[in-house]
């Protein structure tokens, strides 16, 4: 048992839990600052709302599904040594492709999802190929592609009258058509789950997301393909030395990462309840994939739980109205999410207090390696201004 | 007044799971050269880090001139006039020599640098101790030996009295080593005290007055160098008798396994070629050693023939087959094994487990995968076999993270992986770099064993002892060209040193020697 508490996995989970608690604490302080009278009740609703009714719980699952996908997108890229900050662009393009397939071409939902996947993949491919061939930093390219994706989608939608809600009899033209009126077959099936949960939000998307997470887990942990990708992520030089085609892997990794985010956009906007609104700001669902991936320590299984948590907090936050203004709620939720992503930092601090059994004992004698990096750093920092 | 300028008394330093220093006492007299000897992971670096203020010991105390002092960080150490030349130099590459020396203690008037007086002081010091440097040269342009002199001048500039040298000779040529020894003797005469970390016994015998030996974190003893022998020291260090001579029978070269013709590799650093028109042959059953001072193209040559960088001209053959344009994977399949120079950069994926690293070259073979799924069981069994066969020691066997293993065992793991591939040609680049005598002995045996099994071995080494002991044929490389070919039985170390430093060169490679 003692062994178990010292394991690396335990520390990872503990670190996540601690950072969540710290996040909630600071969220609570903000609640007090903005409106002391409702602070306690507000915290209570953040913590309990998601489980208060089956409808709320369905909403948690409904929002968690795309979050799992964008989290997987960022986490998968992390595992392979890339920082895909472009998940939101890939998510947007994926959503667009799904909607075009559904509304314009009246295709069934699963074809729409494949379209979303391809759209996201293409949006991941371009930064990937730039990185592989010209060594252009993927962070910069994918940030640019976030905006390119957003405005391209907005521009296209504005010029595709059939895509917009007003074509189908609704009054507003700043959002896409409701799928219920345009093409009901493009709505992701609910398989009676909506009745079971007594909620409009419920469909099978959470199962699709979890299934894909498991698939990613298998690829990364059980297959030679994942072995190669992770080797490239950990140590590109050693991978090249071992005859692995690192360039190909960078491209593939970004393509898969983009495809995952694209599917995320697909399942959210094919739910039948969400309509894409033409705005000039990037969609937060894509960016939220970054804290999800960090909180889940980039592990596909961890990402499922991290996405559920963040979705849960968001549903709880919505219940703070009208005592708190919407912007304030956003700030509070953002703080909680932000601090949750500090789990890595907490993990490092914990690592110093809890002596892990892994990574030091060695039969021949003391290993020099593990404690080394810190003093090295210390020398650089302190040694820089001696005396 | 105490006899000792620095005393480290009963120092104990623990890291998670291990005791790196277990009740160690080290006493440094004023004006002596005190060697600190031990295998890798014996706790030498930890002990010096304690003295330099990078670690705080759990037990024990440090005294300077008999008074207890507390050293919390390198600034404290500096204030106590303790200076250190790190194994990996801590210099700013794009700064000049002078800038590096004054870095951190820049003389200034109201924030404006006063380089003039600094320059005068540096020149005076360099004159006084025979440390020749050009104060205006950029660090990136000067040789490793020169960089070391800059590090030493840094200590002198700060008026340090206790000088710690962490394995200073690892990167130097034989001639430069002699110079360094001379400089150390000069410091000694000045009354400065020197702590000299090393695992090279010859140097201890040459320069040190006393020697403290550590083994596995424990204090073994302190001896007067004059009263001891190399054999005795090595026995103290390793805990058993070590055979310095490599036992091997005469080589019986067979067919030509590997042939390089006019290989040219461009340099990544400058416009010149790092390797210029090099041709060589390696036959079955012989160890050919490419000797030379670091940075004379050996690294680039190996990277060129193994495919890590592109050759700009020339062709290479393996068993008569042209493999000039083959990919790294293809070369590996055809029978080239490569023990890389930098085991952390190329040799291992440090965050992978030992077993994952042991199949790094072969994970894709049907033996280890089926329809893209890794056969975990097969990998585990293979890893366990290799671990036993090559005596790779680690905390948790196959699932140990490579990062947590000691350097010697990491190297053993790489050697196990590369040799078990049953190669035709084994390219070993500095396979014993940074290892202790026990591990070196083992690795040399493995190389000779491969040779005796009829493999062709191309060894690249900077260590002249290794070159002389292991190889059957020596090729000396200087500035990207092969300048001489020797038989280790007939050539002397001094002779080799002259060729390595570019003072001599043979006309062609026909064996005719020409005095320079």
Interface residues (C-beta under 8 A of the other chain):
Chain A: X222 X223 X224 X225 X227 X230 X231 X234 X235 X237 X238 X239 X240 X241 X242 X243 X244 X355 X356 X357 X358 X359 X360 X361 X362 X363 X364 X365 X366 X367 X368 X369 X370 X371 X375 X378 X379 X380 X382 X383 X384 X385 X386 X387
Chain B: X15 X16 X17 X18 X19 X20 X39 X40 X41 X42 X43 X45 X46 X49 X54 X55 X73 X74 X75 X78 X79 X86 X90 X103 X104 X105 X158 X215 X216 X217 X306 X308 X327 X328 X329 X330 X332 X338 X340 X345 X346 X347 X348 X349 X350 X351 X352 X356 X360 X361 X363 X364 X369 X372 X373 X374 X376 X393 X394 X395 X396 X400 X401 X403 X404 X405 X406 X407 X408 X409
